[in-house]
């Protein structure tokens, strides 16, 4: 079996590592490094090959989860004093993982996958299921490559989601998305409206408040965020309109603003999938997928890393082990109809019972333990340790309670009981 892996971030590395025992694996990575979003790139805009810069990493970023839940199930981030570590330590860890499992020679760097399409009946003579069009960026040549399965590991924090606010074309100040944020200096003495109070919005409002004159954190959370922000940060409801030099809020008030800073998240994007792959992205809901992983219409096409608010690297490893059971024919895939039924039950449970929106279709958070166990039990593979989800959820609660201090050492993330469970 020949497997193509698209992307050499944390998900792609897990995909190569687990697949290469039973298949010939080729990983295409459009940059010249492993690590994906953890590769800090000071520049913004396009890279030397004219492609949009992928990484959204900013200079000061420390993880928003303790490192103890950020390793792979059998390759942990080494013990040191801190739990919440700087982004370059995660990148170093991913490079160590790559070296330890000898993955580098499976990766074709500076190779951009431009097209993935299922092989039609007339081409079936090739014996493969998938045709990829790949550009070698150094030589600027394009080749066609054939595979039995494709693992899509291209990440989902690179295409900004930008609301089209009334007046956005005529606003006279600056507008930027968190994807292009690197350092706080350009915000010095500015009046900034931060739109969005997800993990990035909260973290960045706090970071720029050290330089900015005034920060207005605008969001549509039902309640005021309880975190104690510095005095130059105020919270307001949604921005409804931009005027020449100001923002108007839902409560009718307005504030003068130099910068509108969109921390409004990202769109899932698979620009290389042909229509015949039959994958739809509608308001960040990807369908039809079985268990958020396997393309139901073309089950040798799989997506690693779609769910969010998860123990990412461990989940990537679990999802790869899950799909390999089916690709390796160790387990028989359910019929198309039963996978579709399973997906519609998932929709029913999320939309009608839990009241989620489409954008929350792949959100896990408190549901993650159940999701991991379901994947493991369905494919008869080893489960993830329950302590991972427990620590993830505790850390998320602490983040909301005390944004300013939640990474401090005084919060003892790993008590003896947790430590014991992680090392069992
Ligand atoms: P990515 O890391 O995005 O890697 C995708 C790779 O695919 C890239 O190398 C890209 O170049 C390549 N690629 C894309 N398209 C193509 C193509 N067409 N052809 C070839 N190659 C392609 N998670 C945590 O667990 N803890 C945190 O604290 C945390 N903090 C974060 C902070 C920020 C600012 C961001 C943006 C994310 C953070 N995350 C965090 C989430 C993080 O994205 C995941 O942990 C994980 O690294 C995602 O890995 P990935 O491999 O799925 O995607």
Boltz pocket constraint, residues with backbone or C-beta under 6 A from the ligand:
constraints:
  - pocket:
      binder: B
      contacts: [[A, 6], [A, 7], [A, 8], [A, 9], [A, 10], [A, 11], [A, 12], [A, 28], [A, 29], [A, 30], [A, 31], [A, 33], [A, 34], [A, 35], [A, 36], [A, 37], [A, 38], [A, 54], [A, 56], [A, 57], [A, 58], [A, 61], [A, 62], [A, 63], [A, 64], [A, 65], [A, 70], [A, 111], [A, 112], [A, 113], [A, 114], [A, 153], [A, 154], [A, 155], [A, 156], [A, 157], [A, 272], [A, 304], [A, 305], [A, 310], [A, 311], [A, 312], [A, 313]]
      max_distance: 6.0
